[in-house]
């Protein structure tokens, strides 16, 4: 019995006869009771009310579960699976094993994709062809590839995690998993959970903004469910900002329609929707009203926001000439700073890359923008309260996919261990966490022996970070206990981390 939610308790204790008897009052009453129960469950959660150390929010929580370290989040999502072997996870011992088969005891029966499962050449080891340099990082150096010279200049601000892992082995389920906590589509995204729980800091801008950075090659499909709300009200979904035409679709009024005309239209439409909600108590009707009002306010706020001509020459020098090109990754990073500066809670930039042909050009696309964003936020005094996250859906294998030469080779998908990093927003700067074995294939302990991590529940393995742990830690830094931010749907309380997730305290300042 859940004594913290009396309405929920009363609903559970209702007999079958009472249920059918009260159903005669109408579906509207039943829907309203369900909505009230859900809302009270969100706002009356233990520790989130007055008297705790949480802070007030405009979202369903009412107050955060504890004092947040990060007010805002910028997620730089490297869709496509960046190769940790060629960027962050330096493995010099692989150089002498070029072309040798991956030892069976290292693979340990782990599954591989259909692209290499029946490869005639087997699983030949492919060490990185790029040079690495060790950069000071307070307690220990961090190896960074020559592909990321700009990012290397901010390693003292980064918390680099070499032991991130997932179970998904193909792109779409892996991206869906890390973004929504499930490999099966239909769940709310991380940004939607933050919007639902915390609400907005600026009523004239969306809670959650998404941008797609242009690339030099054909992009992998990215579906809007990755920043969608699943079964939550749709006003929590990410607002996709475009680099061409209107920043948001239909932002401009049609020819001959004035702003006063639009206001009158919205007032009439809102009256119709209110009547519809009074009749059916469908929460999506209220979400639609809120979306219409947000769109109206954005007509005034967004054009100024997306006008980078206001930025100084020094700012463009920091982000690079590419920042002057709308839709470039650098321009998206600059816009991300402008968005959080104006109170947007969560900004996500999607960038897609592939191996091997695109690797060098993609790194060139993102490198200066990532470093500039960190420097810019710090210079403006915003980094301490802005959490920046970098990473993809999985990593890449130590062995080759396709033909193997020292000049050119691909790498297959590798979920067992890969590298992500975080900066600002309450994480410890200048540290590394976790490590992989000499092959960069398995997460290893301090003695280099392979660990057997599992999706963290009760049996969490220190030194590892499952993607549920990553999301649990992100929520924790924003003041949310991932176990207590739930949404009731079809008789079940859902959460971003499902029944897993462990906050990695070692990463928190």
N, C-alpha and C positions, 0 to 999 in steps of 0.2 A: 504494500500500500504506500502511495506517495503522499506523505502528509504535507508537503510543501505546496501542493496545488489542490485546494479543496474542490474546485469545480471538476477537475479531472477525477478526483476520488469519488465524487457524487455520480459522475457518469459511469464509472466502472461498477459501482454498487447497484445501479439501476437494474431492476428485474426485467425479464422479457415482456411481461404484461404491461409494466410501466412504460417501456420503450414504445410499444405499439399504441398505447393509449395516448401518450404525449405526441406521437407522430401526427395525430389528428389535428394538432394545432397548426400544422403546415410546415412545408419544407423551409420556408423563410426563417421561421423561429429556430428550427433545428440547425440551420446553417449559421445563424447568428450566435447560437450557443457554442457551436464548434469554434467559431472565430474568437469569441470572448475567452473560451478556455485556452486556446492556443496563445493568444496575446498575453493573458495573465501568466501562463506558464513561462513565457519568455521574460516578462518584466519582473516577476516575483521570484526568480531563481535565487537560491540561497547565496548570500554574499554580494549580490548585485544591487541590493536596495540600499537605502540610506544607512549610514553608519559604517559601511565597509571602506576600504581604501580605493575603491573604484572611482571613476569620474563619470559625470553625466554624459549621455550620448543622445543623439536624435533617433536611434534605431530601436529595434525590438527589445534590446537588453535594458534600456533605461539608464543603467550604469554599467560600466565595465566590471568584470569579475575581480580585477585587481588593477593597480595603477599601471597604465601602459607606458612602455618605453618608446614606442613608435606611434605617431599620430597618422602617418601616411605610408603607403607602400608603392614602390615602383618595381615591377617585375619585368626583367629583360629575358624573354623566353626565346631560347635558341632552338626553334623547331627543326627537327631533322637529326638530332643526336650528334653534338660536337664531339670530336675525338679527344678524349683526355690524354691519350698517348702523345698527341702532337701539339698540345697546348699547355698542360699543367702537370701531368703525372710522368715525370722523367724516369726512364728505365734504361740506364746505360748498359746493364748486363745483357739486354736483348741484342745489342749491336753484334756481339760475337756469335749469336744464334740465328742470324739472318737465314731464312729459308728452311730451317729445321722445323720439324713437326711439333705442334703444341703437345707437351707430354700429357698422357692420358690421366695421370694422377692430378694434374693441375685442372684439367677440365672436370674431372670427377663426375662424369655422366650428365653434366648440365646440358640442357637442350640448346641446339643452335637453329638458326632459321633455315628455311628451305633453300635459300640462296647458296649456302655452303655445306649443307648436310651431305650432299652427294657430289661435292666438288672433287674432280679427279685428282687434283693436286693435294688433296687433304686439307689440313689446316696449317699452312706454312707461316712461321713467325715473321712479322714485318716490323722491325724497330723503326722509330721515327727518323725521318731524314732531315729533320729540322734541328738547329742548334738550340740548346737551353742555357740560360744564365741564372745563377742563384742570386736572388735579391734579399737584402736584409729585411727581416720581418720580426723584429723584437727578439723573441726567444729562439727562433730558428729561421733559416733561410727558406725562401720559396722559389722553386724552379719555375721559370716562365719561358715559354717558347719565343723564338725570334719572330713568330707570327703576331705577337701581341706586345710590341715595344711600348706603346702608350699605356696600356693597362699595367705593365710592369712598373710604371712610375707611381702607382697608387697602391702597391701591395701592402704598405703599412696600414692602410685603411680596411683591408679585406680580411674576412674570415673564410679561409679556403677549406672546403670539405672534400676529401678524397675518397670518402666511403659511402656515398649516396648509392642506394640500390632500389630496384623495383622488380616486380615479377613479369611485367609486360615486355614482349620481345619484338612487337611490330609497331610501326609508327602511330597509327590512329588509336588503337586501344591504349598505348603508352601515354600519348598526349592527353587523351580523355581521362586516364587514371590520375595523372599528377595534377590535372586542373580541377577535377571534380571528386576525386576520391574513389572512383569506380571505373572499371574498364568498360562497363556497359553504359551507353549514352542515356541521358535523362535525369542526371543529378545536377544540382546547382553548382556553379563554379566557385572557386575560391573568392573571386571578386564579389560574386553575388552574396556569399555568406558574410563578407565584411560589410557590404552595403546593408544587408538585413539586420545584422547585429549592431552596427555602429551608426548607421544613418549618414547624413550629409554634414559637411562643414561650410558649405556655400550653397544656398538655396537656388542660385542662378546657374549652377553647373551640375552635371550628373555626379552621382556618388562614385561611378566606376567608368573609366574611359579606356578604350582599346585603340591601338594604332597598328597598322601593318607596314613594316618597312619594306621599301622596294629592294629587289635584288637583281643581279646581273643575269640570272638564269631563271628558267621557268620555276615557278613556286609550287610547292606541294599544297594541296588543298587544306585550308583551315576552315572548319565549320563553325558557324555562329553559336553552336551549342557549347563550344569551349569557353565562351564568356557569357553563356546563357544562365537562366534561372531554374531550369528544370521544372519542378512542381511549385516553386515559389511564385509570388506575384511578379509579373514581368517588368515592373518598374525597377527591379534590382539588377537587371541585366546590364552588361557592359554597353556603353554608347560607342559605336565605331566611328572614329574621326577619320575622314578621308583627306587625301592630299591634293585632290583635283576637284574643281567645281565647289559646290557647297561643302563645307567641312562635315556637315550632317545632312543626310538626304532630306530634301523638301524644307530646308531651313529658311530659304527665301520665300516671300509671298509671291504668288503668281502675278503676272502683269495685271494692273488695274485693281488690285486688292491692297488697301492701306492697312496699317497696323491697327487702326481703330476698327476697320472691318473685321480683321482677324480676331480682335478681342470680343466683338459682338458674336461672331460665329462660335467661339469657344464657350462663351457664356450660355448660348442656346444649347450647344451640344452637351455641356455639363449638366444642364437642367434635365435633359432627356436621359442622360446616364444615371443621374441621381434617382430618377423615377424608376429606371430599370433595376438599380440596386435595391431600392426599397421593396421591389416586387420579388426579386429572386435572391438577394443577399449574396451575390456572386462577388468575391473579393477582387476578381480580375476587372470588374467594372470600375472599381475605385482606383485600381492600378492604371487603367486607361485614362481616367481623369487626371491623375497625377502626371502621367507622361505628357498629355496635351499641355498642361500648365508649364511643365519643365521646358518643352519645346518652345513655347511662347517666350519664356524668359531667356532662353538661349539665343533667340534671334538678336538680342541686344548684347549678350556677353561673349558669344563665341567668335564673331568676326574680329573683335579686338584681340581676343586670346590667340588666335591663329596667325596674327599679323606679326611676323618675325622682323619686319623692317624696323621695329622699335628697338631691337637689340643693338648693342654697340659693336664696333669693329673688334674690340678686345674679346667680346664673347664669341664672335665668329672665328676669331683666331684660335680660341680655346677649343671649339668644337670642330674646326676645320672647314675648308671651303665647301665640303659636301653638305654642310648644314644649311647652306643657302638654297639647296635644291629640295623643294617640297617632297615629302615622302621618303627621303633618305633616312637611314638609321640615325645619323647624327642629328638631322632635323627633328626626328621623333624624340630623341633624348632631350633636345633643347625644349621642345614642346612639353615633355614630361615635367621638366623643372618648372616651366611656366604654369602648368596645371596644378602641381602640388603647392606652388607659391600662392595660388588663388583658392586653395582649400579643397581640391579634389582628393578624396580619400585614397583611391586606388587607381593606378595607371599601369597598363600592361602593353608592352611592345612585343609583337611577334616578328621574328626574323627567321627565314628559312635558309638552311644551307645543306649541302650534300657533299659526298666524297666520291672520287678524289679531285675532280676537275675544279670544283667550286671552292675548295677549302681555303686556298690562299686569298682569293678575292673576297670571300665572305668575312674572313678575319680582318682584312683591310677595311671592309665596310663598317664593322662594329667597333674596332679597337679604339679609335680616338674618341668616338661618341661615349663609350663606357667610361673611359678615364675622365673625359671632360665633365660628365654628369657628376661623378664623385667629387671632383675638384670644385665645380660650380656650387654644388650643395654645401660643401664645407665652407667655401668662401663667404656664402650668404648666411652662415649659421644655421642651416636647415638639415645638415646631415645627421645630427644627433637624434632628430625626431622623424627622420625619413628612412625607412628600411628599403634598401636596394638589394634585389635578388637577381642572380645570373645563373642560367643553366638550361638544359634541355630535358627531353623525356627519358633518355637513357644515354649510355656512352657507346664506345666503339671497341671492337675486339683487338687483341694483340696479334691476331693472325690475319692473313690477307683474304679478301674476297675478290675472285677473278684472277687475272694474270699478275704475276709477281716479278717486278724488276726494282732495282734500287731507286729508279727515278719516278716510278709511277705505280701505285697500287691502291686498291680500295680497302675498306674495313667494314666488317659486318656489324649488325646491331649487338650491343652488349649491355644487358640490364644488371649484371651482377655487381659491378662497381663503376662509378663514374664521378666526375668532379663538378661541384657547384660552388658558388661563393656568395657571400652576403656582406653587406657593408652598412654602417650607420645603424640607426633605429634600435640601439640597445645591444647589438652584438659586439663581442670582443674584437677590437681591431688588431691586425697583425698577428694572427694565429693560424695554424693549420690544425685540422681535426681528422683523425682516421688516416689509414694508409692502405695501400694494396700490396700484394706480393711482388716478387721480382719480375713477374710476367705482366703485371697490371691486370690480372684476370680475376683474382679473388681479393676480398677484404682480408687484411692480415692483422695480427696482433703486434705488440711491440717487438716480439722476437721474429717477426716475419712469417709466423705460422698461420695458415688460412683459418678464418673464422667461419662459422655457419650461421649467419644472421637470418632472422625470421621477421616477418611483419610484426612490429613491436606491439605487444599486448602486455601480459604480465612478464613474459620472458624476453626482455629487451637485452640486446648485446651491446655493452659499452664499446665505444669506438666506431659504431655504425650509425647510419642515418637512412632509414627507410623513407620513402616519399610521404608516408603518413606522419613520420616524425618531423619532416620538413614543414608540412602544413600545420602540425600541432605547435611547432616552435614559432612559426609566423603568427598564428593566432595569439599565442601567449604574449609575444612582443607587443601586440596591439591591445593587450588588456583582456583577452578572451581565454577562458578555460575551454579548450576544444571539446571536452566531454560534456559541457553544460550548454553549449550553443546548439540547440536542436530545433527541428521543424517537424511538426506532426503531419504525416501524409498517409492516407489509407490505413490508419490505425497503428502506425509505427512512428517512433521518434527517430528521424534521420539526422546524421551529422556529417560534416566534411570528412572526418577520419574514420567513419564507419564504427567498428568496435576496436580499433587499433590506435596507435599513435602515442609517442612518448616525447615530452618536451626535452630537448637536449640542453640541459643546464650548463654544460661546459662551454657552450657558445655564447652565453648571455653575460653581459658585463654587469 
